Amino acid sequence: MPIVHDFGNFQIYIYFRDHGEPHFHVVAPDYEAKVSINNPAILAGELPSGVLRKVRRWAVAKRAMLISRWNEQN
């Protein structure tokens, strides 16, 4: 499971051969969530509101890279 981005207190992963709609995982010691790439909404899990805002801004800015990484690994 390669790290796509490290925010310090949490990381973004795209797992090899994952299923479902294109998504990434936000992982931290105290929370975890699966987030859609196409519309950065939480598909499963929970994130603190500040983390969710940061993840959404980042995902919108990096959408092309995320889609490319998803296609490479799935």
C-alpha positions in Angstrom: 0.0 0.0 0.0 2.0 2.9 -1.3 1.7 6.3 0.4 0.4 8.9 -2.0 0.9 11.8 0.3 2.1 12.3 3.9 0.5 15.2 5.8 2.6 14.4 8.9 -0.3 13.5 11.2 -2.1 11.5 8.6 -1.3 9.8 5.3 -3.1 9.2 2.0 -2.9 5.7 0.5 -4.2 4.0 -2.6 -4.2 0.3 -2.1 -3.2 -2.2 -4.8 -6.1 -3.9 -6.6 -8.7 -2.2 -4.5 -12.3 -2.4 -5.6 -15.3 -0.1 -6.0 -15.3 3.4 -7.3 -12.0 5.2 -7.5 -11.0 6.3 -4.0 -8.2 6.7 -1.5 -7.7 6.0 2.1 -6.9 8.6 4.8 -5.1 6.9 7.7 -4.1 8.2 11.1 -3.6 6.6 14.5 -7.1 7.8 15.7 -9.2 7.8 12.5 -9.5 6.3 9.1 -11.7 7.0 6.1 -12.2 6.0 2.5 -12.7 9.1 0.3 -14.0 9.2 -3.3 -11.6 10.7 -5.9 -14.3 12.0 -8.3 -16.2 13.8 -5.6 -14.1 14.0 -2.4 -16.8 12.8 -0.1 -16.4 10.2 2.6 -17.5 6.7 1.5 -16.7 5.0 4.8 -15.2 5.9 8.1 -14.9 9.3 9.7 -12.5 12.3 9.7 -12.3 15.3 12.0 -13.8 18.3 10.2 -10.5 20.1 9.9 -8.8 17.1 8.3 -11.8 16.6 6.0 -11.5 20.2 4.7 -7.8 19.8 4.2 -8.2 16.4 2.4 -11.0 17.8 0.1 -8.9 20.8 -0.9 -5.9 18.6 -1.6 -7.9 16.0 -3.5 -9.5 18.6 -5.8 -6.1 20.0 -6.6 -4.5 16.6 -7.1 -7.4 14.9 -8.9 -5.6 14.1 -12.1 -2.7 12.5 -10.1 -5.1 10.5 -8.0 -6.9 9.1 -11.0 -3.6 8.2 -12.6 -2.4 6.4 -9.5 -5.7 4.6 -9.2 -5.4 3.4 -12.8 -1.8 2.3 -12.3 -2.6 0.2 -9.2 -6.0 -1.3 -10.1 
